Amino acid sequence: MKQIKKVINGKDIEVKIYSTDRTRTSSDKDMDTRVKEAVYAAIKKSKESEVPIARYDKERNQPYFEYPNGEKVYG
C-alpha cells in the first residue's frame, strides 16, 4: 500500500493506493486460452450458420452487426 498526502482547497487529503498488480498463475493463463478458443469457436459457428455477429468498432466507438457476407450494419 502506498499513501499520498495532498492539500486541496486548503484541506489535507490522504489517499491510499492499493496495488492491483497480481501475479498471474498458470491456471489464469490456461483459463484465458480456453475463453479465447471458445469465443473463436462461437464466431466460427455463427458464420457457418449465417447469423450476424455483434462486434465493436474501436475507431468509430460504435457497435455493429457483421453479416456473413461481410456487410457491417451500425446501430
Sequence and secondary structure as in RCSB ss.txt:
>XXXX:A:sequence
MKQIKKVINGKDIEVKIYSTDRTRTSSDKDMDTRVKEAVYAAIKKSKESEVPIARYDKERNQPYFEYPNGEKVYG
>XXXX:A:secstr
 EEEEEEETTEEEEEEE        HHHHHHHHHHHHHHHHHHHHHHHTT  EEEEETTTTEEEEE TTS EEE 
